[in-house]
């Protein structure tokens, strides 16, 4: 399961729309939608924390996902790599 799939399934399971998650996380619904569909598969640690809080997911749960499997961008990277944003 990719991070986007985890986000989508969790969001739908708790009955939230993209707009709800946007309001709760402070991230744009377009960005969240792109994560869910695999158009974007790179996320900063700061944004991961915001999404995790909004959806009730831990960083460990999000990091345990396969970052590229089934995403629109295929890569040989096996581990999630958080981008540091100062």
N, C-alpha and C positions, 0 to 999 in steps of 0.2 A: 504494500500500500504506500502511495506517495503522500507527502505532506498535504498536497492539495486535496487528495481524496479524504484524508483524515479530517481536514477542516470542513469540507463539504458534508460528510456524513455526520459529524458532530453537530454542525450548525442545524442541519435538517432534523436530527434526532431531538434536539431541544426546542425545535420550533421557531428558529430565528431566520429572518430574511437577511440578504446581504446588507440592506440598509440598517437593520438592527445591529449587525456586527460592526458596521461602519460607525454607528453612533457610540457603541460600547468601547470600541478599540481606538477610535480616532484615525483609523486607516481608511482610505477611500474604498468604496464598494467596487470600483473598477479594479483596483489592485487585488482585493480579496477574490474577486471573480477570476482574475487572471491566474492567481495561485491555484484556485480550485480546478481550473481547466488545463493547467500545465503550461500555459503560455509564459508564465514566470515561475521559475523554480529556485530562485536565489532569494533569500530573505535575511535581513539583518537580525542580529540578536535582539535589538531594541523592538523591532516589529514583531518578532516571535513572542516576546514577553507580552506585548499588547494583545496579540491574538489569543495567546494562552489564557490570559486573564479574562478576556471577553467570552471565551468558549469553555472555560473550566478545564483546560488542558495543561499539563505540566510540560516543561521543556524536555524532560526525559521522554515523555510520550511522543512529542513532536520530533525529537532527534532520532528516535528509534525507527522512523519511517525510512523507506528506501527513497532517497532524494530524486532519483531519475527514472525509476522503473515505471514505464507507461506514460512518462511525461513527453511533451512535444520536443523537448531537447534531450537527446540521448547522450549519455556520457559514461565513462568507465569509473567515475568516482563512486566509491562504495559507502562513504560516510557523509553525513550532513556536515557541511562546513558553514559555520556562522560567519557572516561578514561583520567586522567590527566597524561601527559608525560612532565617531567621537561625539 
